């Protein structure tokens, strides 16, 4: 995302939140849509059932 010529307004990420997260929070809002009970390091978490 950071390599694109246009700046991001928001990132919406559909995930199970298992795995590695980026080390630093980006300078735009991040919405995590999560299937499961895993936690996210930053941003807003939305539970999918």
Secondary structure, 3 states (H helix, E strand, C coil): CCCCCCCCCEEEEEECCCCCCCCCCCCCEEEEEEECCCCCCCCEEEEEC
